[in-house]
C-alpha cells in the first residue's frame, strides 16, 4: 500500500498549526447555557442536560451549521474559541449572558501500524494530537514494522501531501511530535518476511504429503 516511485520528493515539514479550524462536514457538540453558565443550567431552565448533551450538529458543505434559534450560521474557518465567541454574540439577541461550549466530535486519523495487515481509526482526543500519540493509541509499532519508514498522507487523496518520518533515534522524536490534522492517514511499512510467506505457500503441500505418507503407512 501507498508505494511511491524511487527518489520520491516527500513533502517538507512545516510549522504545525496549533489551533484547529472548523471545516465542512465536521460534527459539533454545542451546549448553550444562560447567565454565563451559572450552575450549567440550559437555556430552557432545566437541570436535566441529558438530551442537550446527546445532540450534535454537522457543518454543511458551505461551511454553515444549523443551530437552535439562530438557524444556519457561517462557522467554517474559525477556531473553537472564535466560534464560541461568535455564537455567544449571536445568542445575546435572545438570551441573557449566553455561555457556549463547543467541541468537535468526529476528528480522527487512520493508522496502519503493520503494513496493510492492521488498520485502525483513532479518535483525536485533544487539539494538539501528535504522530506519537496516534501510533500509541493504535498499539505501537510491532517488531515486524519499519520504524524508520512511516508515511503520512494528508489532504486530497487524488493529490496528497506525503511526509516521511523515522523513529530510530531520540533525535528523530523531534519530527515525531508533528501535529496531526483530521483525516490524516498514517502508514507504517512492514518488514519483508520471506520465510513466513514461503511457509504459508508450501504448508498445504506439506500437509498433503504428510497425509499421503500416513495413509501409505497404514495401508502397509
Residue pairs with C-beta under 8 A, 6 or more apart in sequence:
1 112
1 115
1 116
1 187
2 151
2 153
2 162
2 185
2 187
4 10
4 151
4 162
8 162
10 162
10 163
10 164
11 154
11 161
11 162
11 163
13 163
13 175
13 178
16 178
16 179
17 179
18 127
18 128
18 179
19 79
19 80
19 81
19 127
20 79
20 80
20 104
20 107
20 127
20 181
20 182
21 76
21 77
21 78
21 79
22 28
22 59
22 75
22 76
22 77
22 78
22 79
22 80
22 83
22 104
23 59
23 63
23 76
23 77
24 59
24 60
24 61
24 62
24 63
24 76
25 58
25 59
25 60
25 61
26 58
26 59
26 104
26 106
26 107
26 182
27 56
27 57
27 58
27 59
27 104
27 105
27 106
28 56
28 57
28 58
28 59
28 65
28 75
28 102
28 103
28 104
28 105
29 53
29 55
29 56
29 102
29 103
29 104
29 105
30 55
30 56
30 57
30 67
30 87
30 100
30 101
30 102
31 42
31 49
31 52
31 53
31 100
31 101
31 102
32 42
32 43
32 52
32 68
32 87
32 91
32 95
32 98
32 99
32 100
33 40
33 41
33 42
33 43
33 98
33 99
33 100
33 101
34 41
34 42
34 43
34 45
34 95
34 96
34 97
34 98
34 99
35 41
35 96
35 97
35 99
36 97
36 99
37 99
37 101
39 47
40 49
41 47
42 49
42 52
43 95
43 98
56 105
57 65
57 66
57 67
58 65
59 65
59 75
59 76
60 66
60 72
62 76
63 74
63 75
63 76
63 77
64 72
64 73
64 74
64 75
64 76
65 72
65 73
65 75
66 72
67 73
67 87
69 91
69 94
70 87
70 90
70 91
73 86
73 87
73 90
75 83
75 86
75 87
78 86
80 102
80 103
80 104
80 127
83 102
84 100
84 101
84 102
87 98
87 100
87 102
88 98
88 99
88 100
91 98
91 100
92 98
104 182
106 182
107 123
107 124
107 129
107 182
108 121
108 122
108 123
108 124
108 182
108 183
109 121
109 122
109 124
109 129
109 134
109 180
109 182
109 183
109 184
109 185
109 186
110 119
110 120
110 121
110 122
110 183
110 184
110 185
110 186
111 119
111 120
111 121
111 122
111 134
111 135
111 137
111 138
111 186
111 188
112 118
112 119
112 185
112 186
112 187
112 188
113 120
113 135
113 138
113 139
113 140
113 141
113 142
113 145
113 186
113 188
114 142
114 144
114 145
114 188
114 190
115 145
115 187
115 188
115 189
115 190
116 190
117 190
118 138
118 139
118 142
120 137
120 138
120 139
122 134
122 137
122 138
123 137
124 134
124 180
124 182
125 133
128 179
129 179
129 180
130 176
130 177
130 178
130 179
130 180
131 150
131 152
131 165
131 176
131 177
131 178
131 180
131 186
132 173
132 176
132 177
134 180
134 184
134 186
135 141
135 150
135 186
135 188
138 186
141 147
141 167
141 188
144 190
144 191
144 193
145 188
145 189
145 190
145 191
146 188
146 189
146 190
146 191
147 166
147 167
147 168
147 188
148 166
148 167
148 168
149 164
149 166
149 188
149 189
150 164
150 165
150 166
150 167
150 186
150 187
150 188
150 189
151 162
151 163
151 164
151 165
151 186
151 187
151 189
152 162
152 163
152 164
152 165
152 178
152 180
152 184
152 185
152 186
152 187
153 160
153 161
153 162
153 184
153 185
153 187
154 160
154 161
154 162
154 163
154 181
154 184
154 185
155 161
160 185
163 178
165 172
165 175
165 176
165 178
166 172
166 175
167 173
167 176
